[in-house]
């Protein structure tokens, strides 16, 4: 499978919060780094 981009923590937060600006990018194949996973788990927003 081809990966189109590497998602950062801001993108993941936008998705989680339902921010419309991230929606067009959900059609792409993206990867999430281990560091971003840890940051997302530690986010207390």
Phi, psi and omega per residue, in radians:
X1 nan 2.392 3.134
X2 -1.497 2.335 3.081
X3 -1.730 2.179 -3.101
X4 -1.459 -0.617 3.100
X5 -2.801 2.841 3.101
X6 -1.765 2.046 -3.091
X7 -1.324 2.389 3.057
X8 -1.730 3.102 -3.057
X9 -1.096 -0.629 -3.139
X10 -1.095 -0.770 3.116
X11 -1.047 -0.773 -3.132
X12 -1.132 -0.651 3.088
X13 -1.173 -0.720 3.092
X14 -1.017 -0.762 3.121
X15 -1.093 -0.830 -3.105
X16 -1.060 -0.668 -3.120
X17 -1.460 -0.103 3.137
X18 1.348 0.432 3.139
X19 -1.172 2.195 -3.070
X20 -1.131 -0.393 -3.100
X21 -1.144 -0.429 -3.106
X22 -1.528 -0.292 -3.032
X23 -0.973 -0.764 -3.125
X24 -1.056 -0.457 -3.092
X25 -1.438 -0.183 3.128
X26 -1.238 -0.234 3.102
X27 -1.392 -0.206 -3.130
X28 -1.627 2.826 3.016
X29 -1.540 2.097 -3.140
X30 -2.232 2.702 3.119
X31 -1.919 2.743 3.106
X32 -2.183 2.213 -3.139
X33 -1.324 2.768 3.101
X34 -1.036 -0.694 3.135
X35 -1.076 -0.759 3.115
X36 -1.119 -0.640 3.083
X37 -1.069 -0.799 3.138
X38 -1.122 -0.739 3.110
X39 -1.078 -0.712 -3.138
X40 -1.160 -0.694 3.103
X41 -1.148 -0.521 -3.133
X42 -1.569 -0.081 -3.110
X43 -1.268 2.219 -3.078
X44 -1.942 0.512 -3.135
X45 -1.240 nan nan
